[in-house]
Amino acid sequence: MRLINQYSEFGCRPYPFDRERRKRVLIVLAERDMNISDLARNINTAQSTVSQVINGRRLSPNTEQRIADFLRKPVDVLFPRRTPEEIGKMRKKEASLCALIKQRARKGEAA
């Protein structure tokens, strides 16, 4: 099984939103009564970068490691690598949600 990494030949940028990654990190942050902005300040990284990494939109092994070290969790627990099949499923789900939002927006315009 091949895993997606930062330098993937699969052309998976931009990466799809990864709800599981986000959920894992937000649970740990909530246990510490912190939010993403607090985390970003503590690891001296831009909040937008931290948010993109947590959401799976940006793969940055360095930032992932810094987040994991600060939260005292293994990096592979917080940020599991994805197979091409998993990436495909996430993209499909994201595309379906985008289509639904656009459809609802068009209905709102017609009203």
Buried (B, 14 or more C-beta within 10 A) or exposed (E): EEEBEEEBEEEBEEBBBBEEBBEBBBEBBEEEEBEBEBBBEBBEBEBEBBBBBBBBBBBBEEBBBBBBEBBEBEBEEBBBEBBBEBBBEBBEEBEEEEEEEEEEEEEEEEE
